[in-house]
Amino acid sequence: MLQGVGARGMVWAPQVERLRERYSCITVDNRGVGDSGEAPGTLVFGQMVDDAIALLDHLQIDRAHVIGHSMGGILAHQLALDHPDRAASLGLLCTFTNGSEAARLSPRGFWLGTRTVLGTPRMRRSAYLRLIAPASELRGDLDAVVERYTQIFGHDLAQRRRIVVRQIRAMDRHDQRARLPELRSIPSIVLAGAEDLIAEPRYNQALAQAIGARHYHCFEDAAHTLPITHADAVSDRLAQHWAAP
């Protein structure tokens, strides 16, 4: 399970809780995040893919269902391109065909992204939630929602960490669109959120078409936090995909 910009492996806790009885679930802190420590030098995607393969080697796992959310989705399809024998299937959530799409926000997304680094901590937390969460999550007690997401992500939502900027820059330099059709032989599922301001549904649709995904579904009441707000539905669709002949 490969996660997005700045996020620790712990964000996959809802999926792990749902799937662990039937599957061995592996999460990882990408280099420069959480327990993985510092990431000196220029950060490139190939390093993070190599890290994931090294972990599988360490655990003596030859093949795995590879799941990725947002930046983790790009890592997932790059892993499958570089090591097709290691990917039993792909589960790509709220992600992109290439990294530059992640850095190219809509006007509203750009405005909210800018607000996440301006103003008081409370204002920055509110802007961050409005950027990633669906409208239904923001009704009622916003402070309670902030506290919930703070626990899920393991850091203050008002923080602007250097690793986030470095990961975004690494994504912006990464483009493997020409090779995506090579993934048509790997069973894949692509899931999106209709309200996603970061990984817009059109990016996910283009990805699903390019790789010949077996399944594509866009959740109408979901945004970039799809694996959190629709945890059970996402987990169940992944399990159904893995069980399909």
C-alpha positions in Angstrom: 0.0 0.0 0.0 1.7 3.2 -1.3 0.4 6.5 -0.1 0.3 10.1 -1.3 2.3 13.3 -0.7 3.6 13.7 2.8 1.4 10.9 4.2 2.6 8.0 6.4 1.7 4.4 5.8 -0.7 4.7 8.8 -3.3 6.4 6.5 -4.1 3.0 5.2 -5.4 1.9 8.6 -9.1 1.7 7.4 -8.1 -0.7 4.6 -5.8 -2.7 6.8 -8.5 -3.2 9.4 -11.0 -4.4 6.8 -8.6 -6.7 4.8 -6.2 -8.1 7.3 -8.2 -11.2 8.0 -7.8 -12.4 4.4 -4.6 -10.7 3.3 -1.2 -9.7 4.5 -1.3 -5.9 4.4 2.0 -4.0 4.0 2.3 -0.3 4.5 5.4 1.8 4.3 6.6 5.3 5.1 8.2 6.7 1.9 11.7 8.0 2.3 11.8 11.3 4.0 8.5 10.6 5.8 7.8 9.3 9.3 10.0 6.5 10.5 11.9 6.3 7.2 14.0 9.3 8.3 15.7 11.9 6.2 16.0 11.7 2.4 19.3 13.4 1.4 20.0 14.6 -2.1 17.5 15.1 -5.0 14.3 13.0 -4.5 13.3 11.0 -7.5 10.5 8.5 -8.1 12.9 5.6 -8.9 14.3 5.7 -5.4 10.9 5.3 -3.8 10.0 2.4 -6.2 13.3 0.8 -5.3 12.5 1.2 -1.7 9.2 -0.7 -2.1 10.9 -3.5 -4.0 13.6 -3.7 -1.3 10.8 -4.1 1.3 9.2 -6.9 -0.6 12.6 -8.6 -1.0 13.2 -8.2 2.7 9.9 -9.8 3.5 10.6 -12.5 0.9 7.4 -11.7 -1.1 7.7 -12.5 -4.8 4.4 -10.9 -5.9 1.8 -8.6 -4.3 -1.3 -6.7 -5.1 0.0 -3.2 -5.4 -2.3 -0.3 -4.2 -1.5 3.4 -4.5 -3.3 6.6 -3.6 -2.5 9.9 -5.3 1.3 10.1 -5.6 1.3 6.5 -4.4 -0.7 5.6 -7.5 2.0 6.9 -9.7 4.5 4.9 -7.6 2.4 1.8 -8.0 2.2 2.0 -11.8 5.9 2.8 -12.1 6.6 -0.2 -9.9 4.6 -2.4 -12.2 6.3 -0.9 -15.3 9.8 -1.6 -13.8 9.0 -4.9 -12.2 5.9 -6.4 -13.9 6.6 -9.8 -12.4 6.2 -8.4 -8.9 2.7 -6.9 -9.4 -0.1 -9.4 -9.2 -2.6 -6.6 -9.8 -2.9 -2.8 -9.5 -5.4 -0.8 -7.4 -5.1 2.9 -8.3 -7.0 5.4 -6.2 -7.5 9.1 -6.8 -4.4 9.3 -9.0 -2.9 10.5 -12.3 -1.4 9.4 -15.6 1.7 11.4 -14.8 3.1 13.6 -12.1 2.6 17.0 -13.8 -1.2 16.6 -13.5 -0.8 16.5 -9.7 1.0 19.9 -9.8 -1.6 21.4 -12.2 -4.5 22.3 -9.9 -7.8 23.8 -11.0 -8.3 27.5 -10.1 -10.3 26.6 -6.9 -7.7 23.9 -6.0 -4.9 26.4 -6.5 -6.6 29.0 -4.4 -7.2 26.5 -1.5 -3.7 25.2 -1.9 -2.4 28.7 -1.5 -4.6 29.2 1.6 -3.0 26.1 3.3 0.2 28.1 3.7 -1.3 31.5 4.6 -3.1 32.9 7.6 -3.5 31.5 11.1 -3.1 27.7 11.8 -6.9 27.4 12.1 -7.3 29.0 8.7 -4.7 26.8 7.1 -6.2 23.6 8.5 -9.7 24.6 7.2 -8.3 25.3 3.7 -6.4 22.0 3.7 -9.6 20.1 4.6 -11.6 22.0 1.9 -8.9 21.0 -0.6 -9.0 17.2 0.2 -12.4 16.4 1.7 -15.9 16.2 0.2 -18.5 18.8 1.1 -20.4 16.3 3.3 -17.3 16.0 5.6 -17.3 19.7 6.3 -20.8 20.2 7.6 -21.1 20.5 11.4 -18.2 20.7 13.8 -15.2 21.5 11.7 -12.8 21.3 14.7 -13.9 17.7 15.3 -13.1 16.9 11.6 -9.7 18.6 11.9 -8.9 16.5 15.0 -10.0 13.3 13.2 -7.8 14.0 10.2 -4.9 15.0 12.4 -5.0 11.6 14.0 -5.3 9.8 10.7 -2.4 11.7 9.1 -0.2 11.9 12.2 0.7 15.6 11.9 -0.8 19.0 12.3 -2.8 19.9 9.1 -1.4 23.4 9.3 2.2 22.2 8.9 4.0 22.8 5.6 6.8 20.3 5.6 9.8 20.4 3.3 9.3 16.8 2.2 5.9 17.7 0.7 7.5 20.3 -1.6 10.3 17.8 -2.5 7.8 15.1 -3.4 5.7 17.5 -5.5 8.8 18.5 -7.4 9.7 14.9 -7.9 6.2 14.2 -9.3 6.4 17.2 -11.6 9.5 15.7 -13.2 8.0 12.3 -13.6 6.1 11.3 -16.9 5.7 7.7 -18.1 2.5 8.2 -20.1 4.0 6.6 -23.2 4.6 3.4 -21.4 1.2 3.0 -19.6 -0.2 0.6 -22.3 2.5 -1.9 -21.2 0.3 -2.4 -18.1 -2.7 -3.8 -20.0 -1.6 -7.4 -19.1 -1.8 -6.6 -15.3 -5.4 -6.7 -13.8 -6.2 -3.2 -12.6 -8.9 -1.2 -10.9 -9.1 2.6 -10.8 -11.3 4.4 -8.3 -12.0 8.2 -8.2 -14.0 10.8 -6.3 -16.3 13.1 -8.2 -15.5 16.0 -5.9 -11.7 15.5 -6.0 -9.9 18.9 -6.6 -6.5 17.3 -6.8 -6.8 14.0 -8.8 -9.8 15.1 -10.9 -12.0 12.3 -12.3 -10.8 13.0 -15.9 -7.2 12.1 -14.9 -8.4 8.8 -13.4 -10.5 8.0 -16.5 -7.6 8.7 -18.8 -5.4 6.4 -16.7 -8.0 3.6 -16.7 -8.3 3.8 -20.5 -4.5 3.9 -21.0 -3.9 0.8 -18.9 -7.0 -1.1 -19.9 -8.4 -1.2 -16.4 -10.8 -4.0 -15.7 -12.9 -1.7 -13.5 -13.3 2.0 -13.1 -15.7 3.6 -10.6 -16.2 7.3 -9.6 -17.9 7.8 -6.2 -20.2 10.8 -6.5 -19.9 12.0 -2.9 -16.2 11.5 -2.5 -13.1 13.7 -2.9 -9.3 13.1 -2.5 -9.9 11.4 0.9 -11.9 8.6 -0.8 -10.0 5.8 1.1 -11.0 7.4 4.4 -14.5 8.5 3.8 -15.5 5.4 1.9 -13.1 3.0 3.6 -15.3 -0.1 3.5 -16.6 0.4 0.0 -13.0 0.9 -1.3 -11.8 -2.2 0.6 -14.6 -4.3 -0.7 -14.1 -3.3 -4.3 -10.4 -4.1 -4.0 -11.1 -7.5 -2.5 -13.7 -8.2 -5.3 -11.1 -7.2 -7.9 -8.5 -9.6 -6.4 -11.0 -12.4 -6.2 -12.1 -12.1 -9.9 -10.7 -14.8 -12.2 
